[in-house]
């Protein structure tokens, strides 16, 4: 290839990348700068209701040794930073008390909660639920005015994915309005309670755009989505399609740079289009009042059947049973036909990669998607695009820098044998789907799905015999269309309904039992309340049969004797929430953890959900024990 041609290809690639980046970040800027008075609720950035506050002096005359108590209640699943912070990004809580003629001593703060913040990837100190701050009275002169006492609580509210701008709230005992708010009632008892509560005043609250702190928070979460997409390439859920990725790279090793760029672009397009389709499905489910989550399609028997058919078809193609060809018969056009077929194959490989990667939530990705699933459609698409670009990054880099492909030998006859090995690996992917089916519906489910798999194999042979390459393209269309029609009719009339019945019966039987087969409690909100009454710490595992990361963690950590012994010695109740099939209770639990999918893990110290500690997707026994023992 001439140098000018190479230069032109590289310039086009650079320009395309620049345009894609410009469009993506331009859309991000539009979303982040959209007027706040229009979408404040949609972004949910300043949506934490102000904390409730209650203030009272100790009974009796005010004197040295008395105290002022200020109780603060943080709503919902929010928390505020403690009076000490572990990172300069976080703003500590503080309180200022003023009263004419009264001198106060050093503030006594409650013991903070230690918890791991997945978004920041560090341990933080927080206050949750209701806590009490005590301020000792050092002295009170004869002209003191206890009714004029005002306490201003300054705080930064956060959830598990983002922190709001610093805010403040003031309570007064004298009934006078504070900062122009409504008056409260006045009390003249020696034990006096606060009556007037102020609303928070976040920085830039009246700005026409999302505050800078919040924009920065969203940008950080977008970065998490991008990094999570990259890491998704290494997660167990993607391993079943590793054969497709590997074979695709080997086939590209001998291609020209221009061809590599085109194939990399097609793979990236397949990944992005698939992510956008998933985002559209999520948006549609939310618009219809349903609950959407990452990997939710694997709760559908029809989707698993579809994936079984697709993977079986790929495997039969790799075995040479049939070949999809395009209607360009002339020899002079065969090269162009091959190129177009290769681009289509790269596109659908990218799409398949997305479909098989979604059963699992990678580090960073769970936090980012937990936020995105609760936001508006533009924000949702923004985060799915970031994750898609992350997943596609290795293929874009290989296409731009093909030297890495030199580790593979040049394409040759050996690839025919390798192709058959890859077909076996794809059938192993089908076996993985059958294992999921077995977990959901037992042997009957496997039997029903084997019918679909056998029909798919038979369809491959029919297509190969009835419409081999070189004959009329109409025959290929007829063979493929007929196979799809037969499979669809068989599924909806015979297999699908029976499978759904089997799954429902087995799932209901599992949920009705208080304990799982491996000795965990089945999750339900009433159970958690009973543990809270007993002050018993709870470890919650939100899992699903189709989640390979969940199963990997179970095999490596949660089913290990060391973990079980550690939990037994600490008196921790082990609770498993099954998301294999959608249930309102587990949907609500995931929302409370600010998670969009599984796996998800949390600790409730003494059964108190308001003090929840959300753990990362990748676990170690020592880290879990440290979080639990750090609470006591």
C-alpha positions in Angstrom: 0.0 0.0 0.0 1.3 3.4 -0.9 2.3 5.9 1.8 -0.3 8.4 0.7 -3.0 5.7 0.9 -1.8 4.7 4.4 -1.8 8.4 5.5 -5.3 8.9 4.1 -6.6 5.8 6.0 -5.0 7.0 9.3 -6.3 10.5 8.8 -9.8 9.1 8.2 -9.6 6.9 11.2 -8.4 9.8 13.4 -11.2 12.1 12.1 -13.8 9.4 12.7 -12.6 8.9 16.3 -12.6 12.7 16.8 -16.1 13.0 15.4 -17.3 10.2 17.6 -15.7 11.7 20.7 -17.0 15.1 19.9 -20.6 13.8 19.4 -20.4 11.8 22.6 -19.0 14.5 24.8 -21.1 17.2 23.2 -24.2 15.1 24.1 -22.8 14.7 27.6 -22.3 18.5 27.9 -25.8 19.1 26.7 -27.3 16.7 29.3 -25.2 18.1 32.1 -25.9 21.8 31.3 -29.7 21.3 30.7 -31.6 23.9 32.8 -32.1 22.7 36.3 -35.5 24.2 36.7 -36.7 21.9 34.0 -35.0 18.7 35.1 -34.0 19.0 38.7 -36.3 16.1 39.6 -35.2 14.1 36.6 -31.5 14.3 37.5 -32.4 13.7 41.1 -29.2 15.6 42.1 -30.7 17.8 44.8 -33.6 15.4 45.6 -32.6 14.5 49.1 -35.3 16.0 51.4 -33.8 18.1 54.2 -32.8 16.1 57.3 -35.2 16.4 60.3 -33.7 18.0 63.4 -34.8 18.1 67.0 -33.1 20.1 69.8 -33.4 20.1 73.6 -31.6 21.1 76.7 -31.2 18.8 79.7 -33.8 19.2 82.4 -33.2 21.7 85.2 -31.5 25.1 85.3 -28.7 25.7 82.8 -25.3 25.4 84.4 -21.9 23.9 84.0 -22.5 20.2 83.3 -25.7 20.6 81.4 -25.9 19.8 77.8 -27.7 20.6 74.6 -28.7 17.6 72.4 -29.4 17.9 68.7 -30.9 14.9 67.0 -30.6 14.6 63.2 -32.5 12.2 61.0 -31.1 11.5 57.5 -33.9 10.4 55.2 -34.1 7.2 53.1 -30.9 5.6 51.8 -28.9 8.8 52.0 -26.0 9.4 54.4 -23.9 12.4 55.4 -20.2 12.5 55.9 -19.1 12.2 59.5 -17.3 15.1 61.3 -14.1 13.5 60.0 -13.5 12.5 56.4 -11.0 10.1 54.7 -10.6 12.0 51.5 -10.3 15.7 50.6 -13.1 15.4 48.0 -15.6 14.8 50.9 -16.8 17.6 53.1 -17.1 16.9 56.8 -20.2 17.6 58.9 -20.1 20.4 61.4 -22.4 22.1 63.8 -22.5 25.7 65.2 -24.6 26.6 68.2 -25.3 30.2 69.3 -27.2 31.5 72.3 -27.0 34.9 74.1 -25.2 34.5 77.4 -24.4 30.8 77.0 -21.0 29.4 76.4 -20.8 26.0 74.9 -18.0 23.4 75.2 -16.5 21.1 72.6 -19.0 19.2 70.5 -19.3 15.4 71.2 -20.1 13.5 68.0 -21.5 10.0 67.8 -19.3 7.1 66.6 -19.3 7.2 62.8 -20.2 4.3 60.6 -17.3 2.8 58.6 -18.3 1.7 55.1 -16.7 1.0 51.8 -17.8 3.3 49.0 -17.5 1.6 45.7 -17.6 4.8 43.6 -14.6 6.3 45.5 -13.0 2.9 46.1 -12.1 3.8 49.7 -13.5 3.4 53.2 -15.5 6.4 54.4 -17.0 7.6 57.7 -20.7 8.4 57.6 -23.8 9.1 59.7 -27.0 7.4 58.7 -30.5 7.2 60.1 -31.0 9.1 63.4 -28.0 10.2 65.4 -27.5 12.7 68.3 -24.9 15.4 68.7 -24.2 16.6 72.2 -22.9 20.0 73.1 -22.0 20.6 76.8 -22.8 23.9 78.5 -19.7 25.5 79.9 -21.4 28.4 81.6 -24.6 30.5 81.5 -24.7 34.1 82.8 -27.6 35.6 84.7 -28.9 37.2 81.5 -28.7 34.1 79.3 -31.5 33.5 76.7 -32.0 29.8 76.2 -35.0 30.4 73.9 -32.7 32.3 71.5 -30.5 29.2 70.9 -29.8 28.4 67.3 -28.0 25.3 65.9 -26.8 25.2 62.3 -25.9 21.8 61.0 -23.6 21.8 57.9 -23.4 18.6 55.9 -22.8 17.0 52.5 -25.4 14.4 51.6 -24.4 11.4 49.5 -25.8 8.1 48.3 -23.8 5.2 47.1 -23.1 6.7 43.7 -22.8 10.5 44.1 -22.5 13.4 46.6 -24.5 16.6 46.5 -23.2 20.0 47.1 -22.6 21.0 50.7 -25.8 22.3 52.4 -26.9 23.6 55.8 -29.9 23.5 58.1 -30.8 25.6 61.1 -33.1 25.0 64.0 -34.2 27.6 66.5 -35.8 27.5 69.9 -37.2 31.0 70.0 -39.8 30.5 67.3 -38.4 33.3 65.1 -38.0 32.7 61.4 -34.6 31.6 60.3 -33.4 32.8 56.9 -36.9 33.9 56.0 -38.7 30.6 56.7 -41.9 30.1 58.6 -42.0 30.5 62.3 -42.3 27.6 64.7 -43.9 27.3 68.1 -42.2 28.8 71.2 -41.8 26.9 74.4 -40.8 28.3 77.8 -40.1 25.1 79.7 -36.7 24.4 81.2 -36.6 21.4 78.7 -37.0 23.2 75.4 -37.4 21.7 72.0 -36.5 23.2 68.6 -39.3 24.3 66.4 -38.1 26.0 63.3 -36.3 24.0 60.6 -34.4 25.5 57.7 -34.2 24.1 54.2 -30.8 23.1 52.8 -29.0 25.7 50.7 -26.8 23.9 48.2 -24.2 25.9 46.4 -25.6 27.3 43.1 -29.1 26.1 44.0 -30.6 28.8 41.9 -28.3 28.4 39.0 -29.8 27.6 35.6 -27.6 24.5 35.2 -26.6 21.5 37.3 -24.1 22.6 40.0 -20.4 22.2 39.2 -20.0 19.6 42.0 -22.8 17.6 40.6 -21.5 17.8 37.0 -18.2 16.6 38.3 -19.9 13.7 40.0 -21.7 12.7 36.8 -18.4 12.9 34.9 -16.8 10.6 37.5 -19.7 8.1 37.1 -19.4 8.3 33.3 -15.7 7.4 33.7 -16.8 4.5 35.9 -19.1 3.3 33.2 -16.3 3.5 30.6 -13.8 1.6 32.9 -16.5 -0.9 33.7 -17.0 -1.6 30.0 -13.3 -2.2 29.6 -13.3 -4.6 32.6 -16.3 -6.4 31.3 -14.0 -8.0 28.7 -12.3 -9.8 31.5 -15.4 -10.9 33.5 -16.5 -14.6 33.6 -19.7 -13.8 31.8 -17.8 -12.9 28.6 -15.7 -16.1 28.6 -18.3 -18.1 26.7 -17.8 -15.8 23.6 -14.0 -15.7 23.9 -13.7 -18.2 21.0 -15.4 -15.7 18.7 -13.2 -12.9 19.8 -10.0 -15.0 19.5 -10.9 -16.4 16.1 -11.8 -12.9 14.8 -8.4 -11.5 15.8 -6.6 -14.4 14.2 -8.4 -14.0 11.0 -7.6 -10.2 11.0 -3.9 -10.8 11.5 -3.1 -10.9 7.8 -5.4 -8.0 6.8 -4.3 -4.6 5.6 -4.6 -1.6 7.9 -7.5 -0.2 6.1 -9.3 -3.5 6.3 -8.5 -3.8 10.1 -9.9 -0.3 10.7 -13.1 -1.2 8.8 -13.5 -4.5 10.8 -12.8 -2.7 14.1 -15.3 0.0 13.3 -17.9 -2.7 12.4 -17.3 -4.5 15.7 -17.5 -1.2 17.6 -20.8 -0.3 15.8 -22.2 -3.7 16.7 -21.4 -3.1 20.3 -22.8 0.4 20.4 -26.0 -0.4 18.5 -26.6 -3.3 20.9 -26.1 -1.1 23.9 -28.5 1.5 22.5 -31.1 -1.2 21.9 -30.7 -2.4 25.5 -31.0 1.3 26.7 -34.2 1.6 24.6 -35.6 -1.5 26.1 -34.8 -0.3 29.6 -36.4 3.1 28.8 -39.5 1.3 27.5 -39.8 -0.9 30.6 -39.5 2.1 32.9 -42.0 4.1 30.8 -44.5 1.2 31.2 -44.1 1.3 35.0 -41.9 -1.8 35.1 -38.6 -2.4 36.9 -35.5 -2.6 34.7 -32.1 -3.9 35.7 -28.7 -4.8 34.2 -28.9 -8.4 32.8 -32.7 -8.5 33.2 -33.1 -10.2 29.7 -31.7 -13.4 31.2 -34.8 -13.6 33.3 -36.7 -14.3 30.1 -36.8 -17.9 28.9 -37.4 -16.6 25.3 -34.1 -14.7 25.4 -32.2 -17.7 26.6 -33.8 -19.8 23.9 -32.8 -17.1 21.3 -29.2 -17.2 22.5 -29.1 -21.0 22.4 -30.3 -20.9 18.7 -27.8 -18.2 17.8 -24.8 -19.9 19.4 -25.7 -23.3 18.0 -26.0 -21.7 14.5 -22.5 -20.1 14.9 -21.1 -23.5 16.0 -22.7 -25.3 13.0 -21.2 -22.7 10.7 -17.8 -23.2 12.2 -18.1 -26.9 11.6 -18.8 -26.2 8.0 -22.4 -27.6 8.0 -23.7 -24.5 6.3 -22.3 -21.1 5.1 -24.1 -17.8 4.8 -23.2 -16.2 1.5 -24.2 -13.0 -0.2 -25.7 -12.8 -3.8 -22.6 -11.6 -5.6 -22.0 -14.5 -8.0 -19.4 -13.1 -10.4 -15.8 -14.0 -9.7 -14.7 -10.4 -10.1 -17.0 -9.4 -7.2 -16.1 -12.2 -4.8 -13.5 -10.0 -3.0 -16.1 -7.3 -2.4 -18.6 -9.8 -1.3 -16.1 -11.3 1.2 -15.4 -7.8 2.5 -19.0 -7.0 3.1 -19.7 -10.4 4.7 -16.7 -9.8 7.0 -18.0 -6.5 8.1 -21.4 -7.9 8.8 -19.8 -10.7 10.7 -17.7 -8.3 12.8 -20.9 -6.2 13.5 -22.8 -9.2 14.7 -19.9 -10.5 16.7 -19.9 -7.2 18.5 -23.7 -7.5 19.1 -23.3 -11.0 20.4 -20.5 -9.9 22.7 -22.9 -7.4 24.3 -25.7 -9.9 24.7 -23.4 -12.4 26.5 -21.7 -9.8 28.7 -24.8 -8.4 30.3 -25.5 -11.2 32.8 -22.7 -9.8 35.0 -21.9 -6.5 36.5 -18.2 -5.5 36.5 -16.4 -3.3 39.1 -17.2 0.4 38.5 -20.1 -0.6 36.1 -22.5 -1.5 38.9 -22.1 1.9 40.6 -22.5 3.8 37.3 -25.5 1.8 36.1 -27.1 2.0 39.5 -27.2 5.7 39.0 -28.1 5.6 35.3 -31.1 3.3 35.7 -32.8 5.8 38.0 -32.3 8.8 35.6 -33.8 10.2 32.5 -33.6 8.6 29.0 -30.8 11.0 27.8 -28.7 10.2 30.8 -29.4 6.4 30.4 -28.2 6.5 26.8 -25.2 8.5 27.8 -24.1 5.9 30.3 -24.8 3.0 28.0 -22.7 4.7 25.3 -19.8 5.1 27.7 -20.0 1.5 28.7 -20.2 0.4 25.1 -17.1 2.5 24.2 -15.3 0.9 27.1 -16.2 -2.6 25.9 -15.2 -1.8 22.3 -11.9 -0.1 23.3 -9.7 -3.2 22.9 -11.0 -3.8 19.4 -10.5 -0.2 18.4 -6.9 -0.2 19.7 -6.1 -3.5 17.9 -7.5 -2.0 14.7 -5.5 1.1 15.1 -2.3 -0.6 16.2 -2.3 -4.0 14.3 1.3 -4.8 15.4 -0.1 -6.6 18.4 -1.6 -9.2 16.0 1.9 -10.4 15.0 1.8 -12.7 18.0 -0.5 -14.9 15.9 0.8 -16.9 13.0 -0.2 -16.0 9.5 -3.6 -17.3 8.4 -3.4 -20.7 6.6 -4.8 -24.2 6.5 -4.3 -24.6 10.3 -7.2 -22.1 10.7 -9.7 -24.7 9.4 -8.8 -27.0 12.3 -8.9 -24.1 14.8 -12.3 -23.1 13.5 -13.7 -26.5 14.5 -12.1 -26.1 17.9 -13.9 -22.8 18.2 -17.1 -24.5 17.2 -16.7 -26.9 20.2 -16.2 -23.9 22.5 -19.4 -22.3 21.2 -21.2 -25.5 22.0 -19.7 -25.2 25.4 -21.5 -21.8 25.6 -24.7 -23.6 24.7 -24.0 -26.0 27.5 -23.6 -23.0 29.9 -27.1 -21.9 28.8 -28.5 -25.4 29.5 -26.9 -25.2 32.9 -28.8 -22.0 33.6 -31.9 -23.7 32.4 -31.3 -26.6 34.8 -30.8 -24.2 37.7 -34.2 -22.5 36.8 -36.3 -25.5 35.9 -34.5 -28.7 36.5 -34.2 -31.7 34.2 -37.6 -30.9 32.5 -36.3 -27.5 31.5 -33.1 -29.1 30.0 -35.2 -31.6 28.1 -37.4 -28.9 26.6 -34.4 -26.7 25.6 -32.6 -29.7 24.1 -35.5 -29.9 21.6 -34.7 -26.3 20.5 -31.0 -27.1 20.3 -31.6 -30.2 18.2 -33.9 -28.3 15.9 -31.3 -25.6 15.5 -28.7 -28.2 14.5 -31.1 -29.8 12.1 -31.9 -26.4 10.6 -28.2 -25.9 10.0 -28.0 -29.2 8.0 -31.1 -28.2 6.0 -29.7 -24.9 5.1 -26.4 -26.5 4.1 -28.1 -29.0 1.8 -30.9 -27.0 0.4 -29.0 -23.7 -0.1 -25.3 -24.3 -0.5 -23.1 -21.4 -1.8 -23.5 -20.8 -5.5 -27.2 -21.6 -5.9 -30.0 -19.2 -6.0 -29.9 -16.7 -3.1 -33.7 -17.1 -2.8 -33.2 -20.7 -1.7 -31.0 -19.5 1.2 -33.6 -16.9 2.2 -36.3 -19.6 2.1 -34.2 -22.1 4.1 -33.4 -19.6 6.8 -36.9 -18.1 7.0 -38.4 -21.6 7.2 -36.1 -22.6 10.0 -36.9 -19.4 12.0 -40.6 -20.0 11.4 -40.4 -23.6 12.6 -38.4 -22.7 15.7 -40.8 -19.9 16.6 -43.9 -22.0 16.3 -42.4 -24.8 18.3 -41.3 -22.4 21.0 -44.6 -20.5 21.4 -46.9 -23.4 21.0 -45.2 -26.3 22.8 -41.9 -25.6 24.6 -42.3 -22.0 25.9 -45.5 -22.4 28.0 -44.3 -25.7 29.6 -40.9 -24.2 30.4 -42.5 -21.1 32.0 -44.7 -23.3 34.1 -41.7 -25.5 35.3 -39.7 -22.4 36.1 -42.5 -20.7 38.1 -43.2 -23.9 40.1 -39.5 -24.5 41.0 -38.9 -20.8 41.8 -41.9 -20.5 44.0 -40.9 -23.7 45.8 -37.5 -22.3 46.5 -38.9 -19.0 47.7 -41.4 -20.6 50.1 -38.6 -22.3 52.0 -37.0 -20.3 54.7 -33.6 -21.7 54.0 -31.8 -22.4 50.7 -30.2 -25.8 50.1 -26.8 -24.4 50.9 -27.9 -23.0 54.3 -28.7 -19.4 53.6 -31.9 -17.6 54.6 -34.1 -16.6 51.7 -34.6 -12.9 51.6 -37.8 -11.1 52.5 -38.2 -7.7 54.2 -40.0 -9.2 57.3 -37.0 -11.5 57.9 -34.6 -8.5 57.9 -36.9 -6.7 60.4 -36.8 -9.7 62.7 -33.0 -9.7 62.6 -33.0 -6.0 63.4 -35.1 -6.6 66.5 -32.5 -9.2 67.6 -29.7 -6.8 66.8 -28.2 -9.4 64.6 -25.8 -8.4 61.8 -26.9 -9.5 58.3 -24.8 -10.2 55.2 -26.9 -10.1 52.0 -26.0 -11.7 48.7 -28.1 -10.6 45.7 -27.5 -13.2 43.1 -29.0 -15.0 40.0 -28.6 -18.4 38.5 -27.5 -16.9 35.2 -24.8 -14.6 36.7 -21.4 -16.1 36.3 -19.7 -13.5 38.4 -22.1 -14.4 41.2 -21.3 -18.1 40.8 -17.5 -17.4 40.7 -17.8 -15.4 44.0 -19.9 -18.2 45.5 -17.4 -20.9 44.6 -14.3 -18.9 45.6 -15.6 -17.0 48.8 -19.2 -17.5 49.9 -19.2 -21.3 49.9 -15.7 -21.5 51.4 -15.4 -23.0 54.9 -13.3 -20.0 56.1 -16.0 -17.6 55.2 -18.7 -19.7 56.8 -16.7 -20.2 60.0 -15.9 -16.4 60.2 -19.6 -15.5 59.8 -20.7 -18.1 62.4 -18.1 -16.8 64.9 -19.4 -13.3 64.5 -23.1 -14.4 64.6 -23.9 -13.0 61.2 -27.0 -14.1 59.4 -26.4 -15.1 55.8 -29.3 -14.0 53.5 -29.6 -14.7 49.8 -31.8 -12.6 47.6 -32.6 -14.5 44.3 -33.0 -12.3 41.2 -33.1 -15.2 38.8 -36.8 -14.3 38.3 -38.0 -10.7 38.8 -39.7 -10.1 42.2 -40.8 -6.7 43.6 -39.0 -7.4 46.9 -35.6 -7.9 45.3 -36.2 -5.0 42.8 -36.7 -2.8 45.9 -33.6 -4.2 47.6 -31.4 -3.5 44.6 -32.8 0.1 44.4 -32.0 0.6 48.1 -28.4 -0.5 47.4 -28.3 1.8 44.3 -27.5 -1.2 42.1 -28.9 -1.9 38.7 -28.0 -5.6 38.6 -26.2 -8.6 40.2 -24.0 -9.4 41.9 -24.7 -7.0 44.8 -23.5 -7.5 48.4 -24.3 -5.6 51.5 -23.9 -5.7 55.3 -26.6 -4.5 57.7 -24.9 -3.9 61.1 -27.2 -5.2 63.8 -29.8 -5.7 61.1 -30.2 -1.9 60.6 -30.8 -1.3 56.9 -30.2 2.5 57.4 -26.6 1.7 58.2 -26.0 -0.5 55.2 -22.5 -1.1 54.0 -22.4 -1.8 50.2 -19.5 -4.0 49.2 -17.8 -4.2 45.8 -18.5 -7.0 43.2 -15.2 -8.7 43.9 -15.0 -10.1 47.4 -12.5 -11.4 50.0 -13.3 -13.0 53.3 -10.9 -10.7 55.2 -12.5 -7.6 53.7 -16.0 -8.7 54.7 -14.9 -9.5 58.2 -13.1 -6.2 58.5 -16.2 -4.3 57.5 -18.3 -6.2 60.1 -15.8 -6.0 63.0 -15.3 -2.3 62.3 -18.8 -1.6 63.3 -18.3 -2.8 66.9 
